[in-house]
Amino acid sequence: MVTVRDLVYSHDGCEMRGLFHVPHGASNLPGVLVVHGAHGLGDFIRASSERLSREGYAVLAVDMWGGRKLLTDPTLIGPQRGA
């Protein structure tokens, strides 16, 4: 069983909501930082993070865009990255 909770952090006025996954009741675990691709913290990243946690890792899936924004329109990716 995996416990998942929001991990809220901010930078330059933008609130980001990562997901912290940890095997239920475990402590002193190795950690993995999962960084999403251009489209955001979507289902694939969430499932991958949970799978890693079930294997015995503490996992933080970061939210780089803020507010768990998902970019479904490719024309929005460049401006979001600052390009």
N, C-alpha and C positions, 0 to 999 in steps of 0.2 A: 504494500500500500504506500502511496506517495502523498505527502502533504504539499499543497501548493498555496502560496500566498502572494499577494501583490507586494512589490517592493518599490516604493515611490521615491524618486529623486528628481532633482531639477538642475538646470543649467541655463544661465542667461534668461531667466524668466519663463522657461519652458518646462512644464511638469511632465515627467516621463514615468511610465508605470511598467516596470519589468515584472517578470514572474520568477519567483524563487521556488524551486522544487527540491524536496528532501525526502529520503525514505523515512516513513513514519517511525519515530522513536530512535532514530540513529543519531550518532554524534561523532565528532572527530573524523569527518569524511574528506576525501579529496574533492576538490571543486572543479567545475567546468563552467566557463563563460561562453554562452551561445549568442552569437551576433547574427541578426537577421539580414537578409538581402534587401534589395531596393524596394521591395513591395511591403515590407513591414513585418511585424510580429504576428504572423498568421498561423493557420492550423498546422502546417508542416513543422514549423519551429516549435510550437507548443507540444506536439506529439513527440518530436525528437528529444526535447528536454525531459519530458516525462519518462521516456524510454531509458535515457541515460540515468535518471534518478532511480529507476527500478533496478538498474545494474549496480547501484551503490554509490552514486556520486551526488554531491550537493550541486545543483545547477541553477545558475542565474541566466535567464533569457532576457537580454536587454531590449529596451524600447528606445531606438535612436531617434524616431520622428516625433515623439511626444503624443500623449493621449491614446497610445496604441493605434495610431492612424495607419490604415491600410491603403496603399496607393494602387488602385486598380486601373487608373488611366496612365499609360506610359509617358504621356506628355508632362505629368506632374513630378516625375522622378527627378529630372535634372534640377528644376527649381528647388525642390526639397533638399537636395544635396548641396545646394549653393552653387550649382554649375551655371 
